[in-house]
Amino acid sequence: MRNKITPLVLNIGVTNGTSETTFSPKMLLNREQAATMLNRVYKKVTMLFISLFFLFT
C-alpha cells in the first residue's frame, strides 16, 4: 500500500519531499509539516467537491 501512496501524494501536491531529489517516507513529521499536508489535502478535496457541485447543478 505504501508504494502506491507515495507517487499519489507527490503527484497531487500534498508533499514535495525532503529535498529536491529526496523523499523520506519513514521520517517522522513535526506539527507544522502535518498541518501543511492536511491543509493541502483539504484544499484539494474542497475544490474537487465544489467543481463537481457546479458541474452537476
Backbone as CSV, one residue per row, in Angstrom:
resi,resn,N_x,N_y,N_z,CA_x,CA_y,CA_z,C_x,C_y,C_z
1,MET,0.821,-1.206,0.000,0.000,0.000,0.000,0.853,1.254,0.000
2,ARG,1.942,1.264,0.759,2.793,2.438,0.869,3.382,2.820,-0.488
3,ASN,3.754,1.838,-1.298,4.346,2.129,-2.597,3.359,2.792,-3.538
4,LYS,2.064,2.547,-3.360,1.050,3.177,-4.199,0.731,4.587,-3.727
5,ILE,0.865,4.840,-2.442,0.524,6.150,-1.887,1.601,7.186,-2.173
6,THR,2.854,6.790,-2.154,3.958,7.731,-2.337,3.851,8.520,-3.643
7,PRO,3.680,7.879,-4.798,3.543,8.677,-6.027,2.285,9.539,-6.018
8,LEU,1.223,9.060,-5.380,-0.015,9.823,-5.326,0.170,11.136,-4.587
9,VAL,0.761,11.097,-3.395,0.925,12.332,-2.625,1.892,13.293,-3.304
10,LEU,2.838,12.771,-4.042,3.744,13.646,-4.794,3.019,14.275,-5.975
11,ASN,2.240,13.490,-6.700,1.569,13.988,-7.902,0.477,15.001,-7.614
12,ILE,-0.243,14.826,-6.528,-1.322,15.778,-6.245,-0.847,16.970,-5.424
13,GLY,0.421,16.979,-5.051,0.981,18.147,-4.386,0.829,18.182,-2.878
14,VAL,0.560,17.046,-2.251,0.445,17.022,-0.794,1.808,17.235,-0.159
15,THR,2.831,16.650,-0.742,4.188,16.825,-0.243,5.135,16.989,-1.415
16,ASN,6.256,17.598,-1.136,7.260,17.812,-2.171,8.528,17.018,-1.916
17,GLY,8.577,16.282,-0.817,9.787,15.562,-0.455,10.612,16.366,0.531
18,THR,11.708,15.761,0.964,12.552,16.426,1.954,13.613,17.304,1.325
19,SER,13.853,17.103,0.049,14.743,17.978,-0.711,14.339,17.884,-2.177
20,GLU,15.094,18.502,-3.033,14.783,18.498,-4.462,14.827,17.089,-5.060
21,THR,15.688,16.234,-4.528,15.862,14.893,-5.092,15.577,13.767,-4.113
22,THR,15.104,14.072,-2.909,14.926,13.055,-1.875,13.499,13.056,-1.344
23,PHE,12.972,11.858,-1.150,11.675,11.676,-0.488,11.903,10.702,0.657
24,SER,11.493,11.055,1.862,11.766,10.240,3.050,10.461,9.808,3.708
25,PRO,9.829,8.742,3.200,8.525,8.349,3.726,8.547,7.816,5.153
26,LYS,9.688,7.387,5.651,9.748,6.845,7.015,10.162,7.882,8.053
27,MET,10.452,9.105,7.616,10.840,10.162,8.533,9.615,10.669,9.302
28,LEU,9.778,10.945,10.590,8.683,11.464,11.386,8.381,12.910,11.005
29,LEU,7.109,13.287,11.072,6.682,14.648,10.771,6.629,15.472,12.044
30,ASN,6.860,16.766,11.902,6.571,17.648,13.026,5.169,18.231,12.822
31,ARG,4.681,18.983,13.764,3.310,19.520,13.683,3.100,20.404,12.468
32,GLU,4.080,21.219,12.179,3.952,22.137,11.055,3.827,21.385,9.733
33,GLN,4.638,20.356,9.546,4.582,19.564,8.312,3.245,18.838,8.187
34,ALA,2.771,18.257,9.279,1.500,17.544,9.260,0.347,18.499,8.970
35,ALA,0.364,19.666,9.587,-0.689,20.656,9.359,-0.682,21.136,7.901
36,THR,0.501,21.331,7.347,0.610,21.762,5.958,0.049,20.702,5.014
37,MET,0.384,19.448,5.264,-0.128,18.362,4.414,-1.643,18.243,4.524
38,LEU,-2.173,18.300,5.746,-3.622,18.227,5.925,-4.329,19.400,5.259
39,ASN,-3.745,20.576,5.334,-4.324,21.751,4.691,-4.347,21.582,3.174
40,ARG,-3.288,21.045,2.607,-3.238,20.822,1.160,-4.279,19.802,0.719
41,VAL,-4.441,18.722,1.490,-5.457,17.711,1.163,-6.846,18.323,1.263
42,TYR,-7.093,19.090,2.315,-8.389,19.741,2.494,-8.724,20.640,1.306
43,LYS,-7.763,21.434,0.863,-7.996,22.332,-0.275,-8.284,21.548,-1.550
44,LYS,-7.546,20.464,-1.781,-7.759,19.646,-2.982,-9.155,19.030,-2.967
45,VAL,-9.552,18.458,-1.834,-10.854,17.808,-1.733,-11.973,18.839,-1.848
46,THR,-11.816,19.979,-1.198,-12.827,21.031,-1.258,-13.011,21.526,-2.687
47,MET,-11.933,21.764,-3.380,-12.030,22.239,-4.765,-12.667,21.184,-5.664
48,LEU,-12.366,19.926,-5.418,-12.971,18.840,-6.194,-14.482,18.823,-6.000
49,PHE,-14.934,18.896,-4.747,-16.370,18.861,-4.486,-17.075,20.113,-5.012
50,ILE,-16.451,21.257,-4.921,-17.047,22.473,-5.461,-17.180,22.343,-6.978
51,SER,-16.142,21.834,-7.628,-16.181,21.659,-9.081,-17.287,20.686,-9.484
52,LEU,-17.393,19.573,-8.758,-18.441,18.592,-9.058,-19.830,19.169,-8.801
53,PHE,-19.967,19.961,-7.752,-21.255,20.569,-7.441,-21.722,21.461,-8.591
54,PHE,-20.833,22.319,-9.077,-21.226,23.219,-10.155,-21.367,22.498,-11.493
55,LEU,-20.696,21.396,-11.641,-20.800,20.607,-12.867,-22.171,19.962,-12.971
56,PHE,-22.704,19.488,-11.846,-23.959,18.745,-11.868,-25.162,19.549,-11.401
57,THR,-25.018,20.850,-11.213,-26.200,21.648,-10.830,-26.568,22.608,-11.912
